[in-house]
Amino acid sequence: MDKVIIADNLTLAYSQSEAIINRASFSVNSGSFVFITGASGSGKSTLLKSLYGALKPNGGSLVVGGVELKKVSNSKLNFLRRHIGIVFQDYKLVREWTIEKNIMLPLIINGYEKNVITSQVDSLLQHVRLKHQAGKYPQELSGGEQQRVAMARALSHNPILILADEPTGNLDDYSSQLIWNLLEGANTQLKTTVIVVTHNIPKNMNVNYKHFHIEYGSIREVN
């Protein structure tokens, strides 16, 4: 099975004095569902940032989607990001754009034809149960609805990898369950690799998953 992520002696730090992740080695198979847990400040979000190139390794090697991120060029990084969907805890929607246009963004960047964009966005709006809100702006929606828009945006361009940072941390039960269902569906139906940073793994997951735990700068797999 292909490896979508390979880390070898990976060290991540914001300054030279203190490593957040220290000489960690792990890999993720294509099509896996992975949870990353750890205490606040342990480095979960730092690790996630490194996986889409927002933080370059200080040491060791990190390969994502066949791209070595330690010395990656801007063109290769942009190419990689076109194949990644990211779900942020604070949504990061464009406030000046409608919900519909926010979901379109990755499709526009990837050069999809207009009819494909329209069809895909319409399907996703129905999937996240927000078809009736398509013309509204992010600030007119609840937090749960905004996160569902962010989820639809992450899925819109059929990425090979989805990275989600506490995607249900501040959501009501209804929106939380919908987000988990969408992530499970992407993994089981589309064979998308899904990596989720979370404090708590849901008890009712319907997928086989791997669990990595971060503690004192080390990453270990939990059986």
Helices and strands as residue ranges (DSSP letters): E 3-15, E 18-29, E 33-38, H 44-51, E 59-64, E 67-68, H 74-81, E 84-87, H 99-109, H 114-127, G 131-133, G 138-140, H 143-155, E 161-165, H 173-190, E 193-197, E 210-215, E 218-222
